[in-house]
Amino acid sequence: MCRKLGKGVAQEPPVFGARRNSKTGRRRFATKRRWTGWKPTICARTSKVANRGQCHPGSGLVNDKAGALACRNCGTLLTGDYCHVSGQSAEEPRRAVIGLVQDVFVDTLAIDGKLFRTLWLLLTRPGRLARRYLDGKRVRYSPPFRLYLFASVFFFFVAFLIADISGLKFGPDAPTDVSEVQDTVASELARAGVDEGTRNAVASEIDAARETAAKSEDDASTESKSEDQGKSFKDMKWDDADYDGPDWLKPYVRRMFEAGQRAMEDPRLFFAQMQENLPRTMLLAPLLYAFILLVLYVYRRRFLVYDHLVVSLYMHAALYAHLLIALLLAQIPNFGWLAIIPLAWALIQPYAVFRQAYGSNWFSVIAKGFISTTVYAVVFSLLITLGVSFALYQA
């Protein structure tokens, strides 16, 4: 037996009219109340309708019809996985810790069947994917913003990881002395079993290259017309720089100047700032490309800003996917030329999107594809420059 919530399983209708108080003998009138009808109840623990008093001990009762599920929030009869009144899910939220971790991972990155179903269409026909999503087929495919976020984060993670693994050394750990490089090459050749004559020949070639570079540097410094021109950027001071810009911009330029010198002294700091600022800056790219699409299709009133944004998000997700494939193919020894294939398809992609997503004719596809690619190349370069500037500004 469990305790019921509210009044009993079946409430009797109230009696309206005058009643006499048994204690005082005075007449009183019952308050008018609306009759709500019979209310069968279910167990709040299992969401199953139980007979009168037959449910799990300690659980409450939720009104519903027999043999069905009810919403725990409002008690409405459920006809699916969600309540059509409050929108609450019928899924039990209490679960094991591993289930909670899995839900967070799946809800954040959409690592489910929809992602793998979407990837092939994204890599081959992103315009058709956007068209199907806009036509209402949204359940079978991953949402555009979630897919773009996953592709961009994964691309930058792999790109910076490859940059760290590929042996790029920054700062004081990098070998800058030619003699150090020469010793390293000689030790590697000796370890590989190369004879002494070949090692001496390689050492002589390194010495010749060093002498040629030193001579070229001396000639360049001799031809300079002034002592200031011979100074390197690293040793230059702000007072020696000739700034002719507006006064309000001078403090920012000076800070960029000093940050550039610090980046040359310790490139690792600049690289760390690039890792932090460049992905954030590139989040503006889909918005800017959606604006370009809005201008190109301003006469097509049936396309809203939302439509252009969906197309832009899918396009950029496909772009990051192709760049990631090209980056991975470039790491394969003797097969780095295969990276040209995804890069070439990334350049052709805007033309295919205009044809598949907007249904434009081939003349319009070629014209708008060329205009959008040219304008976006400039915008993309400005975004990269902006990301580098932020990295320098915060270095």
KEKE-3310 file (N, C-alpha, C; in steps of 0.2 Angstrom, whole numbers, plus 5000, padded with zeros to 4 digits):
npx = (5004:5003:5005:4993:4993:4985:4967:4956:4956:4944:4935:4920:4907:4905:4893:4881:4874:4863:4869:4868:4877:4883:4888:4886:4873:4870:4866:4875:4883:4889:4905:4906:4912:4921:4917:4929:4928:4931:4946:4958:4973:4991:5007:5020:5033:5035:5028:5017:5000:4991:4981:4968:4977:4988:5003:5021:5029:5030:5030:5022:5006:5001:4989:4981:4976:4971:4984:4993:5006:5011:5015:5027:5028:5016:5006:4999:4992:5004:5008:5019:5037:5039:5030:5016:5011:5019:5031:5041:5053:5050:5059:5069:5078:5087:5101:5116:5133:5141:5132:5127:5139:5140:5129:5131:5143:5137:5126:5133:5143:5137:5139:5134:5122:5117:5128:5138:5130:5128:5141:5146:5137:5140:5154:5153:5142:5138:5129:5117:5114:5111:5100:5091:5090:5084:5072:5065:5069:5075:5078:5086:5098:5113:5112:5116:5124:5130:5137:5146:5153:5159:5167:5176:5182:5188:5197:5206:5212:5218:5227:5235:5241:5248:5257:5264:5270:5277:5290:5293:5302:5303:5310:5323:5327:5328:5339:5350:5363:5375:5386:5381:5370:5378:5385:5375:5370:5381:5382:5370:5372:5383:5377:5369:5377:5385:5400:5416:5421:5410:5403:5412:5411:5398:5399:5408:5400:5390:5398:5402:5389:5386:5397:5393:5380:5384:5392:5382:5374:5383:5385:5372:5371:5381:5376:5366:5359:5359:5362:5351:5343:5350:5348:5340:5323:5321:5331:5327:5321:5306:5306:5315:5307:5297:5283:5268:5255:5237:5235:5226:5228:5240:5245:5240:5247:5260:5260:5258:5269:5279:5274:5277:5291:5293:5287:5297:5308:5303:5295:5286:5277:5269:5264:5256:5246:5241:5235:5224:5217:5215:5205:5194:5192:5189:5176:5168:5168:5157:5146:5149:5150:5137:5131:5137:5130:5117:5117:5120:5108:5098:5087:5079:5066:5061:5071:5077:5087:5090:5090:5102:5111:5111:5116:5129:5135:5135:5143:5155:5158:5160:5172:5181:5182:5188:5200:5206:5207:5216:5227:5230:5234:5245:5254:5259:5272:5280:5268:5262:5257:5244:5236:5232:5220:5208:5209:5207:5194:5188:5189:5181:5169:5160:5153:5146:5137:5129:5122:5115:5109:5102:5097:5101:5104:5117:5125:5122:5127:5141:5145:5141:5148:5161:5161:5158:5168:5180:5177:5176:5189:5196:5190:5193:5206:5208:5202:5211:5222:5217:5216:5229:5234:5227:5233:5246:5244:5240:5251)
npy = (4994:5011:5029:5040:5054:5069:5068:5054:5039:5039:5053:5059:5068:5086:5092:5104:5118:5122:5118:5112:5117:5105:5108:5122:5124:5133:5138:5134:5138:5127:5129:5132:5121:5116:5101:5088:5075:5057:5051:5040:5032:5032:5023:5033:5030:5020:5024:5017:5013:5008:4997:5001:5007:4998:4999:5004:5004:5020:5028:5041:5045:5047:5055:5047:5037:5019:5007:5015:5027:5042:5059:5065:5078:5085:5076:5072:5062:5052:5050:5047:5049:5061:5073:5081:5093:5099:5096:5088:5075:5057:5049:5040:5050:5046:5037:5026:5032:5030:5031:5044:5051:5046:5052:5066:5066:5062:5071:5083:5082:5074:5061:5049:5038:5047:5056:5049:5045:5057:5062:5056:5061:5075:5076:5073:5079:5092:5103:5097:5090:5101:5106:5096:5096:5109:5106:5100:5087:5083:5075:5064:5068:5077:5092:5108:5118:5111:5101:5109:5114:5103:5099:5110:5111:5098:5099:5110:5105:5093:5099:5108:5098:5090:5100:5101:5088:5086:5090:5103:5116:5129:5144:5145:5132:5128:5123:5134:5137:5134:5125:5117:5111:5104:5095:5087:5082:5074:5065:5058:5052:5044:5035:5029:5022:5027:5030:5037:5046:5051:5057:5067:5074:5079:5087:5097:5103:5109:5118:5126:5131:5139:5149:5155:5160:5169:5178:5183:5190:5199:5207:5212:5220:5229:5236:5243:5259:5267:5267:5263:5256:5244:5238:5225:5219:5214:5220:5233:5248:5257:5270:5272:5269:5274:5281:5286:5286:5288:5297:5291:5278:5275:5269:5256:5251:5252:5243:5231:5231:5229:5217:5209:5209:5202:5190:5185:5183:5173:5162:5152:5157:5165:5155:5148:5158:5159:5146:5148:5160:5159:5149:5154:5166:5161:5157:5167:5166:5158:5166:5178:5172:5168:5181:5185:5176:5180:5193:5189:5182:5191:5194:5183:5180:5170:5163:5164:5172:5162:5151:5154:5154:5140:5134:5140:5135:5121:5121:5126:5116:5105:5111:5111:5097:5093:5100:5094:5080:5082:5087:5076:5067:5073:5070:5057:5048:5050:5050:5062:5070:5066:5075:5085:5081:5082:5095:5101:5097:5105:5118:5117:5115:5126:5129:5118:5118:5129:5124:5113:5117:5129:5127:5134:5139:5134:5145:5155:5148:5147:5161:5166:5158:5161:5174:5174:5165:5173:5185:5179:5173:5185:5189:5178:5179:5191:5187:5177:5186:5194:5185:5182:5195:5197:5187:5192:5203:5199:5193)
npz = (5000:4996:4999:4993:4982:4985:4984:4984:4974:4966:4966:4974:4968:4973:4985:4982:4989:5003:5020:5037:5051:5062:5075:5078:5073:5064:5047:5033:5017:5004:4995:4978:4967:4952:4944:4941:4937:4936:4942:4938:4944:4943:4947:4953:4953:4943:4933:4929:4927:4942:4951:4964:4977:4975:4972:4971:4987:4996:4985:4975:4967:4951:4941:4928:4913:4913:4911:4903:4900:4910:4910:4921:4925:4922:4922:4911:4898:4889:4873:4866:4865:4871:4881:4875:4880:4891:4886:4891:4893:4892:4896:4909:4920:4930:4931:4928:4931:4920:4910:4911:4907:4894:4889:4889:4881:4869:4867:4866:4855:4846:4843:4835:4826:4817:4814:4807:4796:4790:4787:4775:4765:4767:4763:4750:4743:4749:4747:4743:4755:4763:4757:4759:4773:4774:4768:4778:4782:4795:4805:4802:4800:4806:4815:4808:4814:4825:4818:4812:4822:4828:4817:4815:4828:4829:4818:4821:4832:4828:4818:4826:4834:4825:4821:4833:4834:4823:4824:4825:4833:4845:4850:4863:4862:4849:4836:4831:4827:4815:4816:4826:4819:4809:4816:4821:4809:4805:4815:4813:4800:4803:4811:4803:4795:4785:4775:4779:4770:4763:4773:4776:4764:4764:4775:4770:4761:4769:4775:4764:4760:4772:4771:4759:4763:4773:4765:4757:4766:4771:4759:4757:4769:4766:4755:4760:4763:4775:4792:4800:4792:4791:4803:4812:4814:4826:4834:4833:4840:4846:4845:4834:4824:4810:4811:4803:4804:4810:4826:4836:4833:4836:4849:4848:4837:4842:4853:4845:4838:4849:4853:4842:4843:4855:4851:4841:4850:4858:4851:4855:4864:4855:4847:4856:4858:4846:4845:4853:4849:4835:4831:4838:4830:4818:4819:4815:4801:4795:4797:4789:4776:4775:4774:4762:4753:4755:4749:4736:4733:4734:4727:4727:4736:4743:4750:4766:4779:4788:4780:4771:4781:4786:4774:4773:4785:4783:4772:4777:4787:4778:4772:4782:4784:4772:4772:4783:4779:4769:4776:4784:4774:4768:4777:4775:4770:4754:4748:4749:4739:4737:4744:4736:4730:4739:4742:4729:4727:4737:4732:4721:4727:4731:4719:4716:4727:4725:4714:4719:4732:4729:4717:4705:4688:4676:4671:4681:4692:4689:4688:4701:4709:4706:4710:4724:4728:4726:4734:4746:4748:4750:4762:4770:4771:4778:4790:4795:4796:4806:4817:4819:4822:4834:4842:4842:4849:4861:4865)
capx = (5000:5006:5001:4991:4993:4978:4961:4956:4956:4938:4932:4913:4905:4903:4886:4880:4867:4864:4870:4867:4882:4881:4890:4882:4866:4869:4866:4881:4883:4895:4908:4905:4919:4920:4918:4934:4927:4935:4954:4962:4980:4997:5012:5024:5039:5036:5024:5012:4994:4990:4974:4968:4982:4993:5009:5027:5029:5034:5029:5016:5002:5000:4983:4981:4971:4974:4988:4997:5011:5009:5020:5028:5027:5009:5001:4996:4993:5009:5007:5026:5043:5039:5024:5014:5009:5025:5038:5046:5054:5047:5065:5070:5084:5091:5105:5123:5138:5143:5126:5128:5145:5139:5124:5135:5147:5133:5123:5138:5147:5132:5143:5128:5121:5116:5134:5141:5125:5129:5148:5147:5134:5144:5160:5152:5137:5135:5123:5111:5113:5108:5093:5087:5089:5079:5066:5061:5072:5080:5079:5091:5105:5116:5111:5122:5129:5133:5142:5151:5157:5163:5172:5181:5186:5193:5202:5211:5215:5223:5232:5240:5244:5253:5262:5269:5273:5281:5297:5294:5305:5303:5313:5330:5328:5329:5346:5352:5370:5377:5390:5377:5367:5383:5387:5369:5370:5387:5381:5365:5375:5387:5373:5366:5383:5388:5407:5419:5422:5403:5402:5416:5409:5392:5401:5411:5394:5387:5403:5401:5383:5387:5401:5389:5375:5388:5394:5376:5372:5388:5384:5366:5372:5385:5372:5361:5360:5359:5363:5345:5341:5354:5346:5335:5317:5322:5335:5325:5317:5300:5308:5318:5302:5294:5276:5265:5247:5234:5237:5222:5230:5247:5246:5239:5253:5266:5259:5259:5277:5283:5272:5281:5298:5293:5286:5303:5312:5300:5290:5282:5272:5265:5261:5251:5241:5238:5230:5219:5213:5213:5199:5188:5191:5186:5169:5164:5168:5150:5142:5151:5149:5130:5130:5138:5125:5111:5118:5119:5102:5093:5081:5075:5063:5059:5076:5078:5094:5091:5092:5109:5116:5112:5120:5135:5137:5137:5149:5162:5160:5164:5178:5186:5183:5192:5207:5208:5209:5222:5232:5232:5237:5251:5259:5261:5279:5280:5261:5259:5253:5237:5232:5229:5213:5203:5210:5204:5187:5186:5188:5175:5163:5155:5149:5141:5132:5124:5118:5111:5105:5098:5094:5103:5107:5124:5128:5122:5132:5148:5146:5140:5153:5167:5161:5158:5175:5184:5176:5177:5196:5198:5187:5196:5213:5207:5201:5217:5226:5214:5218:5236:5234:5225:5238:5252:5241:5240:5257)
capy = (5000:5017:5035:5043:5061:5072:5065:5047:5037:5042:5058:5060:5075:5089:5093:5111:5120:5124:5113:5115:5115:5101:5111:5128:5124:5138:5135:5137:5136:5124:5132:5129:5119:5112:5094:5086:5069:5052:5051:5034:5034:5027:5024:5038:5027:5016:5028:5013:5013:5003:4997:5005:5005:4993:5002:5003:5008:5026:5032:5044:5043:5052:5054:5044:5031:5013:5004:5020:5031:5049:5064:5066:5085:5088:5071:5071:5055:5052:5046:5046:5049:5067:5076:5086:5099:5102:5095:5085:5068:5052:5045:5041:5053:5042:5031:5025:5037:5029:5033:5051:5053:5045:5057:5072:5066:5061:5077:5088:5081:5071:5055:5044:5036:5053:5059:5045:5046:5064:5063:5054:5067:5081:5076:5072:5083:5097:5107:5092:5089:5108:5106:5091:5099:5114:5104:5097:5080:5085:5070:5059:5071:5081:5099:5111:5121:5106:5098:5114:5115:5097:5099:5115:5109:5093:5101:5114:5100:5089:5103:5110:5092:5088:5105:5099:5082:5086:5092:5111:5118:5136:5147:5144:5125:5127:5124:5140:5137:5130:5120:5112:5107:5100:5089:5083:5078:5070:5059:5054:5049:5039:5030:5025:5017:5030:5030:5043:5050:5054:5062:5073:5078:5083:5093:5102:5106:5113:5124:5130:5135:5144:5154:5158:5164:5174:5183:5187:5194:5205:5211:5216:5225:5234:5240:5248:5266:5270:5262:5261:5251:5238:5235:5220:5221:5211:5225:5240:5251:5260:5277:5272:5267:5280:5280:5291:5285:5293:5297:5286:5271:5274:5265:5249:5249:5251:5237:5226:5231:5226:5210:5206:5208:5196:5184:5183:5181:5167:5160:5147:5161:5167:5149:5147:5163:5157:5141:5150:5165:5158:5145:5159:5171:5158:5156:5172:5164:5156:5172:5182:5169:5169:5188:5185:5172:5185:5198:5186:5179:5195:5194:5177:5182:5164:5161:5168:5172:5156:5146:5155:5152:5133:5132:5142:5131:5115:5122:5126:5110:5101:5113:5109:5090:5092:5102:5089:5075:5084:5088:5069:5064:5076:5067:5050:5048:5048:5050:5068:5073:5065:5080:5089:5079:5085:5103:5103:5097:5110:5123:5116:5114:5131:5129:5112:5120:5133:5120:5108:5120:5134:5126:5139:5137:5133:5151:5158:5144:5149:5168:5167:5154:5165:5180:5172:5163:5179:5189:5175:5173:5191:5189:5173:5181:5196:5183:5174:5191:5196:5180:5183:5201:5195:5183:5196:5209:5196:5189)
capz = (5000:4996:5000:4987:4982:4984:4987:4983:4967:4963:4970:4974:4967:4979:4986:4982:4992:5010:5025:5043:5055:5067:5081:5079:5071:5058:5040:5029:5010:5001:4990:4972:4964:4946:4944:4937:4934:4939:4941:4940:4946:4942:4952:4951:4952:4937:4928:4926:4931:4947:4954:4970:4983:4973:4968:4975:4993:4996:4978:4974:4962:4946:4937:4921:4911:4915:4906:4899:4904:4911:4911:4928:4926:4922:4923:4904:4895:4884:4866:4863:4870:4875:4883:4870:4884:4894:4882:4895:4890:4896:4898:4916:4921:4935:4928:4931:4930:4913:4906:4911:4903:4887:4886:4888:4875:4863:4866:4864:4849:4841:4840:4835:4819:4812:4812:4801:4790:4787:4784:4768:4761:4768:4759:4743:4741:4755:4745:4744:4762:4766:4754:4762:4780:4774:4766:4783:4784:4800:4810:4800:4799:4811:4814:4804:4819:4829:4814:4810:4828:4829:4812:4817:4834:4827:4813:4824:4837:4824:4815:4831:4836:4820:4822:4839:4833:4817:4826:4825:4839:4845:4856:4864:4861:4842:4834:4826:4826:4809:4818:4829:4814:4806:4821:4821:4803:4805:4820:4810:4795:4806:4814:4797:4792:4779:4776:4782:4764:4761:4779:4775:4758:4767:4780:4766:4757:4774:4776:4758:4761:4777:4768:4754:4766:4776:4760:4754:4771:4771:4753:4758:4774:4763:4750:4764:4763:4781:4798:4802:4787:4792:4809:4811:4817:4833:4838:4832:4845:4844:4843:4828:4819:4807:4811:4800:4804:4815:4833:4840:4832:4838:4855:4846:4833:4846:4856:4841:4837:4854:4854:4837:4845:4860:4847:4838:4855:4861:4847:4858:4866:4850:4844:4860:4857:4839:4846:4857:4846:4828:4831:4839:4825:4812:4820:4811:4794:4792:4797:4784:4770:4774:4771:4754:4750:4756:4744:4729:4731:4737:4723:4729:4742:4747:4754:4772:4782:4791:4774:4770:4787:4786:4769:4775:4790:4780:4768:4781:4790:4773:4770:4787:4783:4767:4774:4788:4775:4765:4781:4785:4768:4768:4782:4772:4766:4747:4745:4750:4733:4737:4747:4731:4728:4743:4741:4723:4728:4741:4728:4717:4731:4731:4713:4717:4732:4722:4710:4723:4737:4727:4710:4700:4682:4676:4670:4687:4696:4687:4690:4708:4712:4705:4714:4731:4730:4726:4740:4752:4749:4754:4769:4774:4773:4783:4797:4797:4799:4812:4822:4820:4826:4841:4845:4844:4854:4868:4867)
cpx = (5004:5002:4999:4992:4986:4973:4961:4956:4950:4935:4924:4912:4903:4895:4885:4874:4869:4865:4870:4873:4880:4883:4886:4875:4865:4869:4872:4880:4890:4898:4907:4912:4917:4922:4923:4933:4931:4942:4957:4969:4985:5002:5017:5031:5040:5032:5019:5006:4993:4983:4974:4972:4987:4998:5015:5026:5033:5033:5022:5012:5000:4993:4984:4976:4975:4978:4992:5002:5009:5015:5021:5028:5020:5004:4997:4997:4999:5007:5014:5031:5043:5031:5022:5011:5015:5031:5043:5047:5052:5053:5067:5077:5089:5095:5112:5127:5140:5138:5126:5133:5143:5134:5127:5139:5143:5129:5127:5141:5142:5136:5137:5128:5120:5123:5137:5136:5126:5136:5148:5144:5137:5150:5159:5147:5134:5129:5116:5109:5109:5101:5089:5085:5083:5072:5062:5064:5077:5082:5085:5098:5107:5114:5117:5127:5133:5138:5147:5156:5161:5168:5178:5185:5191:5198:5208:5215:5220:5229:5237:5244:5249:5259:5267:5273:5278:5289:5299:5297:5305:5307:5320:5332:5330:5336:5347:5359:5372:5381:5386:5373:5372:5385:5381:5369:5375:5385:5375:5368:5380:5383:5370:5371:5386:5396:5409:5419:5415:5402:5406:5414:5403:5394:5404:5405:5391:5391:5402:5395:5383:5391:5397:5384:5378:5390:5388:5374:5377:5387:5377:5367:5376:5381:5367:5363:5361:5360:5357:5342:5344:5352:5340:5329:5318:5326:5332:5320:5311:5302:5311:5313:5299:5287:5272:5257:5244:5236:5233:5224:5237:5249:5245:5245:5259:5266:5260:5266:5281:5281:5276:5288:5298:5291:5292:5308:5309:5294:5285:5276:5267:5261:5255:5245:5237:5233:5224:5214:5211:5206:5193:5187:5187:5179:5165:5164:5161:5146:5143:5150:5141:5128:5131:5133:5118:5111:5117:5112:5096:5087:5076:5072:5061:5065:5077:5085:5095:5093:5100:5113:5117:5117:5127:5138:5139:5143:5155:5163:5163:5171:5183:5187:5188:5199:5210:5211:5216:5228:5235:5236:5244:5257:5262:5267:5278:5273:5258:5256:5246:5233:5229:5222:5208:5203:5206:5196:5184:5185:5182:5168:5158:5150:5144:5136:5127:5119:5113:5107:5100:5095:5095:5105:5114:5128:5128:5127:5139:5149:5146:5146:5160:5167:5162:5165:5180:5183:5178:5185:5199:5196:5191:5203:5213:5206:5207:5222:5224:5216:5225:5237:5232:5230:5244:5250:5241:5246:5261)
cpy = (5006:5023:5038:5051:5064:5068:5058:5045:5040:5047:5058:5067:5079:5091:5101:5112:5121:5118:5116:5112:5111:5104:5117:5129:5129:5135:5138:5134:5133:5128:5129:5127:5115:5105:5091:5079:5063:5052:5045:5036:5029:5028:5029:5036:5023:5019:5023:5014:5007:5003:5001:5003:5000:4996:5001:5007:5014:5030:5035:5042:5048:5050:5052:5039:5025:5010:5009:5023:5038:5053:5065:5073:5087:5082:5069:5065:5056:5047:5045:5047:5056:5069:5082:5093:5102:5101:5091:5078:5063:5047:5046:5044:5050:5037:5031:5031:5037:5032:5041:5054:5052:5050:5063:5072:5066:5068:5083:5088:5077:5065:5049:5042:5042:5056:5055:5044:5052:5065:5062:5059:5073:5081:5076:5077:5088:5101:5103:5091:5095:5108:5102:5093:5104:5112:5100:5090:5081:5080:5065:5062:5076:5088:5103:5114:5116:5102:5102:5114:5109:5097:5104:5113:5103:5094:5105:5109:5096:5093:5106:5104:5090:5093:5104:5093:5082:5089:5099:5113:5126:5138:5145:5136:5123:5128:5129:5140:5132:5124:5115:5107:5102:5094:5084:5078:5073:5064:5055:5050:5043:5033:5026:5021:5020:5031:5037:5048:5054:5059:5068:5078:5082:5088:5099:5106:5111:5119:5129:5134:5140:5150:5158:5163:5170:5180:5187:5192:5200:5210:5215:5221:5231:5239:5244:5255:5270:5265:5259:5256:5244:5235:5230:5222:5219:5216:5232:5242:5255:5267:5278:5271:5274:5279:5286:5291:5289:5292:5292:5279:5269:5269:5257:5247:5248:5245:5231:5225:5228:5219:5206:5204:5202:5190:5181:5181:5174:5165:5155:5151:5163:5161:5147:5151:5161:5151:5143:5155:5163:5154:5150:5164:5168:5156:5161:5171:5162:5162:5177:5179:5169:5176:5188:5182:5177:5190:5195:5184:5184:5196:5188:5177:5175:5161:5166:5168:5166:5151:5147:5153:5144:5131:5134:5137:5124:5115:5122:5120:5105:5104:5111:5101:5089:5094:5097:5083:5076:5085:5081:5066:5067:5073:5060:5051:5046:5048:5057:5072:5072:5070:5085:5087:5082:5093:5105:5103:5102:5117:5123:5116:5120:5131:5123:5114:5124:5130:5116:5111:5125:5132:5131:5136:5137:5140:5155:5155:5147:5156:5169:5164:5158:5171:5179:5169:5168:5183:5185:5174:5179:5191:5184:5175:5186:5192:5180:5180:5194:5191:5181:5189:5200:5191:5187:5201:5206:5193:5193)
cpz = (5000:4997:4994:4988:4981:4987:4983:4975:4963:4967:4969:4972:4973:4979:4986:4985:5000:5015:5032:5047:5061:5074:5083:5078:5066:5052:5036:5021:5007:4996:4983:4969:4957:4947:4939:4934:4938:4937:4943:4941:4944:4947:4949:4950:4946:4931:4925:4931:4936:4949:4961:4975:4981:4969:4973:4981:4993:4990:4978:4969:4957:4942:4930:4919:4913:4909:4902:4903:4904:4912:4919:4930:4927:4923:4916:4901:4889:4879:4863:4868:4874:4876:4878:4874:4887:4890:4886:4893:4895:4899:4905:4916:4925:4931:4931:4928:4923:4908:4905:4907:4896:4885:4885:4882:4869:4861:4863:4857:4844:4838:4840:4827:4814:4810:4806:4795:4787:4784:4777:4763:4761:4764:4752:4740:4747:4753:4745:4751:4765:4763:4757:4769:4779:4772:4772:4785:4789:4805:4808:4799:4805:4810:4812:4809:4823:4825:4812:4816:4829:4824:4813:4823:4832:4823:4816:4829:4833:4821:4820:4834:4831:4820:4827:4838:4828:4818:4826:4832:4839:4851:4857:4862:4854:4840:4829:4824:4820:4811:4822:4824:4810:4810:4821:4815:4803:4809:4817:4804:4798:4809:4809:4793:4786:4780:4777:4776:4763:4767:4778:4769:4760:4771:4776:4763:4762:4775:4770:4758:4766:4774:4763:4757:4770:4771:4758:4760:4772:4765:4754:4763:4771:4758:4754:4764:4769:4786:4800:4798:4788:4799:4808:4815:4824:4837:4837:4838:4842:4842:4837:4822:4816:4806:4808:4800:4809:4822:4837:4839:4834:4844:4853:4842:4837:4850:4852:4839:4842:4855:4848:4839:4850:4856:4844:4844:4858:4857:4850:4861:4861:4847:4849:4860:4851:4841:4849:4853:4839:4827:4833:4834:4819:4813:4817:4804:4791:4792:4791:4777:4769:4772:4764:4751:4750:4750:4737:4728:4735:4733:4724:4736:4746:4751:4760:4774:4785:4786:4772:4775:4787:4780:4770:4780:4788:4776:4772:4785:4784:4771:4776:4786:4778:4769:4779:4784:4772:4770:4783:4780:4767:4772:4780:4768:4759:4744:4747:4745:4733:4740:4742:4729:4733:4743:4735:4724:4733:4737:4723:4721:4731:4725:4713:4722:4729:4718:4714:4728:4734:4720:4705:4694:4681:4675:4677:4692:4695:4690:4697:4712:4712:4710:4722:4733:4731:4732:4746:4753:4752:4761:4773:4776:4778:4790:4799:4800:4805:4818:4824:4824:4833:4845:4847:4849:4861:4870:4872)
residu = (MET:CYS:ARG:LYS:LEU:GLY:LYS:GLY:VAL:ALA:GLN:GLU:PRO:PRO:VAL:PHE:GLY:ALA:ARG:ARG:ASN:SER:LYS:THR:GLY:ARG:ARG:ARG:PHE:ALA:THR:LYS:ARG:ARG:TRP:THR:GLY:TRP:LYS:PRO:THR:ILE:CYS:ALA:ARG:THR:SER:LYS:VAL:ALA:ASN:ARG:GLY:GLN:CYS:HIS:PRO:GLY:SER:GLY:LEU:VAL:ASN:ASP:LYS:ALA:GLY:ALA:LEU:ALA:CYS:ARG:ASN:CYS:GLY:THR:LEU:LEU:THR:GLY:ASP:TYR:CYS:HIS:VAL:SER:GLY:GLN:SER:ALA:GLU:GLU:PRO:ARG:ARG:ALA:VAL:ILE:GLY:LEU:VAL:GLN:ASP:VAL:PHE:VAL:ASP:THR:LEU:ALA:ILE:ASP:GLY:LYS:LEU:PHE:ARG:THR:LEU:TRP:LEU:LEU:LEU:THR:ARG:PRO:GLY:ARG:LEU:ALA:ARG:ARG:TYR:LEU:ASP:GLY:LYS:ARG:VAL:ARG:TYR:SER:PRO:PRO:PHE:ARG:LEU:TYR:LEU:PHE:ALA:SER:VAL:PHE:PHE:PHE:PHE:VAL:ALA:PHE:LEU:ILE:ALA:ASP:ILE:SER:GLY:LEU:LYS:PHE:GLY:PRO:ASP:ALA:PRO:THR:ASP:VAL:SER:GLU:VAL:GLN:ASP:THR:VAL:ALA:SER:GLU:LEU:ALA:ARG:ALA:GLY:VAL:ASP:GLU:GLY:THR:ARG:ASN:ALA:VAL:ALA:SER:GLU:ILE:ASP:ALA:ALA:ARG:GLU:THR:ALA:ALA:LYS:SER:GLU:ASP:ASP:ALA:SER:THR:GLU:SER:LYS:SER:GLU:ASP:GLN:GLY:LYS:SER:PHE:LYS:ASP:MET:LYS:TRP:ASP:ASP:ALA:ASP:TYR:ASP:GLY:PRO:ASP:TRP:LEU:LYS:PRO:TYR:VAL:ARG:ARG:MET:PHE:GLU:ALA:GLY:GLN:ARG:ALA:MET:GLU:ASP:PRO:ARG:LEU:PHE:PHE:ALA:GLN:MET:GLN:GLU:ASN:LEU:PRO:ARG:THR:MET:LEU:LEU:ALA:PRO:LEU:LEU:TYR:ALA:PHE:ILE:LEU:LEU:VAL:LEU:TYR:VAL:TYR:ARG:ARG:ARG:PHE:LEU:VAL:TYR:ASP:HIS:LEU:VAL:VAL:SER:LEU:TYR:MET:HIS:ALA:ALA:LEU:TYR:ALA:HIS:LEU:LEU:ILE:ALA:LEU:LEU:LEU:ALA:GLN:ILE:PRO:ASN:PHE:GLY:TRP:LEU:ALA:ILE:ILE:PRO:LEU:ALA:TRP:ALA:LEU:ILE:GLN:PRO:TYR:ALA:VAL:PHE:ARG:GLN:ALA:TYR:GLY:SER:ASN:TRP:PHE:SER:VAL:ILE:ALA:LYS:GLY:PHE:ILE:SER:THR:THR:VAL:TYR:ALA:VAL:VAL:PHE:SER:LEU:LEU:ILE:THR:LEU:GLY:VAL:SER:PHE:ALA:LEU:TYR:GLN:ALA)
# end
